[in-house]
C-alpha cells in the first residue's frame, strides 16, 4: 500500500448526517419495495388464479415467485460491479431499478406478466450496497448503531405498508395495483439525487481497485480473495446460514395468503396484523442495533434462529382459534418478521466485517446470491409440499431447517463486535 493510499480520508459530520438521512430514504424505498409484494399475494391469486382450487393456486403462485426470485441472483453482479465502479453509481442504479420496475408491475394483466415484472424488480431490491456505504463511512465502534439508525429511520417504509394496504385493500375494494405506486414515485427521483450529491465512500477511495475489468477473471480473482482470507471457514458457515434463512422466505411471501384464508380473520384483522408487524420491525431493528454493539453479533444468531421457529408454530396454531385468533397471529407474525429480517441484518454486518475491503462488494454480493438460491429452493420445495399437504405444513417443515444454525454458530462463528474494517486482510 503506497503513501497516498495510506492517507486517511475523513468526512465531515455534516456530510455524515446528510448521508444517513439520504440512506434512510433509500431504506424506506428498499423496505417498502421488498415487502409490498408480500402483502398482496391473496389479491393477486384472487385475480389471476381464481379458477384453481386454493392449494393449487397457492402452489402455482409459489412456483411463480420462485421463478421471479431468479432475479435476485443478479444482485451478486450488482455488488461485484460496486467493487469495480464504486458504491455511488451502483447505489443510484439499484434505487432507479426499484422505482422503474415497480411502475411496470402496476400494468400486469396476468400471472405471466406479473412474474416477469416481479423478476425485473427482484434484480434490484434487497441490495446490500447501502449497508456497505454506511459501514465504510462509520467509526468501528458505531457501525451497528449507524446501520440500525438507517434501518429505524427507513422503517417508515414498513409503516406505510399497512397504511396503503388499508386504503387500497378493504372488505369492499381490492386495488392491489395501488401498492407499487409509492416505490415508483420515490425511487426514480431519489436515484438522481444520489448520483449527483453523494461522494464515493472514503474506505473505497483508500483501497480502490486499479486497472481491472469486468470479466470472468475479475469474478474468479475476487472470489479467490474472499475464500483465501483468514476467516474463510466463518464466511462459508455464514453462507450456509444464509441459505437456510432463505428457505423461509416462503412465510414472508405467502404468509399474507395463509392468514387471509383463515375463516377466523377478517380483512380488517389482516390490516391490523400487518400494522403490528411493521411496528415490531421498528423495535426489532432498535433491539438488534443496541444489542449487536453492546453484547455482540453471535448471541443474536442463536436468538433469531430459535425465535423464528417458535413464531411459525404460534401463527399456525393461533390462526385456528375460533375466538381472538388475531392476538396470537399478530404476535407470531410480528416475531417471525423480526427474526427473519433481524438475522439478515446480523449476517450483513458480519459479512462486511470479515471480508477484505477490496472485495467487500463481492462478498456481500455472494451473500445475496446464496440468499436468493435459498429463497428459490425454499419456494420450489414449498410449492410441492403445499400441493400435497397445504401451506402451513411447508411453513413448519422449512422453519425447522434453522435448527442446523445452532451447531454452525457454535463451531464456526466468531464475534466481530468492534473490529476495525481496515485491519482485516
Secondary structure as UniProt FT lines:
FT   HELIX           3..6
FT   HELIX           13..36
FT   HELIX           37..39
FT   HELIX           41..48
FT   TURN            50..51
FT   HELIX           54..68
FT   HELIX           69..74
FT   HELIX           75..85
FT   HELIX           87..105
FT   TURN            106..107
FT   HELIX           111..122
FT   TURN            123..126
FT   HELIX           129..137
FT   HELIX           140..142
FT   HELIX           143..154
FT   HELIX           156..168
FT   HELIX           176..178
FT   TURN            179..180
FT   HELIX           181..197
FT   HELIX           202..207
FT   HELIX           216..227
FT   TURN            230..231
FT   HELIX           232..247
FT   HELIX           249..260
FT   TURN            263..264
FT   HELIX           267..294
FT   HELIX           298..318
FT   TURN            319..320
FT   HELIX           325..354
FT   HELIX           357..359
FT   HELIX           360..389
FT   HELIX           391..399
FT   HELIX           400..403
FT   HELIX           404..412
FT   TURN            417..418
FT   HELIX           421..423
//
